[in-house]
Amino acid sequence: MYQVEHTFAALGDATRLAIIQQLAERETSLSELANPFSMSQTAVTKHVGILAQAGLVEINKRGRTRYCRLKTKPMQQAEQWLETYQKFWKENLNNLANYLDQEE
């Protein structure tokens, strides 16, 4: 559960979600990640750091350039956690639909 909490907290920001979307396509340098945003590279680096602390991003330094790569395990854990509640809500909504059908 610990990992899932950190995953959701890290993904609770639009900039970090956009960074994840970029990294889902390919490994990217920090400077490339900063290009689409109207913020400094330092600000983007802070967002990437939060994602890295949550285990969502791995940062590797090659020469003077830092590259970021998406790590999928935390997202898979979050998906599994959400799946439990999807089953719960689906069952409850089906029960509600059955009840409403009986009322008519």
HELIX and SHEET records of a PDB file:
HELIX    1   1 TYR A    2  ALA A   10  1                                   9    
HELIX    2   2 ALA A   14  GLU A   25  1                                  12    
HELIX    3   3 LEU A   30  ALA A   34  1                                   5    
HELIX    4   4 GLN A   41  GLN A   53  1                                  13    
HELIX    5   5 LYS A   73  GLU A  103  1                                  31    
SHEET    1   A 3 THR A  28  SER A  29  0                                        
SHEET    2   A 3 THR A  65  LEU A  70 -1                                        
SHEET    3   A 3 VAL A  57  ARG A  62 -1                                        
END                                                                             
